[in-house]
């Protein structure tokens, strides 16, 4: 119920729909009982054998004799009406009354469902939006530990499961209990003895039904986790299809996927079989109660003669009328257990606290005036430190290049500057202000980022370039593409800037994608540019084009260049040589060559033009 209450807060903006749903459900439940009771006078007409019997007008003597007053009034009305208008005429009136009551009952049921539809789908929309917002707010470290497929499963199937389980319960929360309540009132009115007899058997039935649902939550968790697993395998397969085919690894991944779907199949079969047991079991137990009622009620009619046959028939109809809402409630209890597992997974994501959350005292910073300083910073992803007591100053307007072997901590510097991760020790400052005291949105507005992997989206060229500046004009996009050396290939595209580049920019070459990434950074026009091995994945011709674009972009900007190919950073103001998270050398290209140290050895291993 804790998860159920937390999900219910999403229903508050739609409470008016909930109130209307409750109102029409009350009417539905009331007319559900009345429509059954309306059959009683019709049966009186059909079974009436005392046409000549005189029934005096009854006198009301208080609530204690209400039942006798009702029966006498009904008998009096039926006999007098038959005498005046005949059997068929009265029967016609009764049929019209019954049809009207059933029509109103179903009309109110439709209106109750009509308003609940808005509430259910509104909650679904808001919940899904919040999960997506939380997903993009969480730090990168969270996604390095979680499968992407698991996140997709939570925002897709788990949220949908909440709609079908928890929100279905909302629908039944008023209607089914009220239907049972009004029906029980009618049953008590017809026969207190029989109703007491029913109350003895209902708790026994409820206990037997609850035994079936105990393992349902755990089985639901297994189903949802396994669904996240095979969605992750699917995501990895689609991302790495070229490698899978190139290494003839189709069979390996097929087996891996089938293992997961086989586990999913077993979990799902067990879950559904247990869930499907609820309805037939509750119906069977209900019929058992009806059978015992028939025996006991038959005694009251034929032996004790304290109950009229037509009243007993209506009573049996009302007792059977309880079965449908009782079955719905038993199914709802199963749904809550199933939805509990889904809600737990969704709420775990929503309630995850981001370690990179802005402090309440964090300030806006809209300009970069002096320098970026890394003061004795230490950082580790898990157990071992990647950077240890690292200190570096990057003055405004200078290009600082970071070089070194793989694993030396170059890309980690980029991740820390953009605050994708926070340092464990020390501080990174911009103009003397610790970046932890600057709002993340404001900090990242000061920076442009070009990574080794060109991250593009399934959209037009123009929209990919405008990612960091949505309000940019066509002229600004055009100018940025020219600076990035991208306009030459863009104008050759079928629809120019309006050409869709496919999933991940799949319709473009590596060099073209990288130049679009550069154009995106140029258009944003930030004072600080971070280039993380922007040319390492390119061929020589593409590298030259991209290198010209990079040089155009870094003019009059503060740039941090992380380089694998040393030929791209010869003109840097300062080259910092890193090894195992520490600075071993720094200086200009020529100074470092003259020193004949680590940088010189790296240069010798690569060819320079």
ABEGO torsion letter per residue (X at the ends): XAAAAAAAAAAAAAAAAAAAAAAAAAAAAAAAAAAAAAAAAAAAAAABABAABBBBBBBBAEAAAAAAAAAAAAAAAAAAAAAAAEAAAAAAAAAAAAAAAAAAAAAAAAAAAAAAAAAAAAAAAAAAAAAAAAAAABBAAAAAABBAAAAAAAABAAAAAAAAAAAAAAAAAAAAAAAAAAAAAAAAAABAAAAAAAAAAAAAAAAAAAAAAAAAAAAAAAAAAAAAAAAAAAAAAAAAAAAAAAAGAAAAAAAAAAAAAAAAAAAAAAAAAAAAAAAAAAAAAAAAAAAAAAAAAAAAAAAAGABBAAAAAAAAAAAAAAAAAAAAAAAAAAAAAAAAAAAAAAAAAAABBBAABBBAABBBBABBAABBBBBGBBBBABABBABBGBBBBBBBGBBBBBBEBBGAGAAAAAAAAAGABBBABEBBBBGGBBAAABBAAAAAAABBBBBABBBBBBBBAAAAAAAABAABBAAAAAAAAAAAGAAAAAAABAAEAABBAEBGGAABBAAAAAAAAAAAAAAAGBABBBBBGAAAABBAAAAAAAAAAAAAAABGBBBBBBBABAAAAAABABBBBBBGGBBABBEBAAAAAAAGBAAAAAAAABBBX
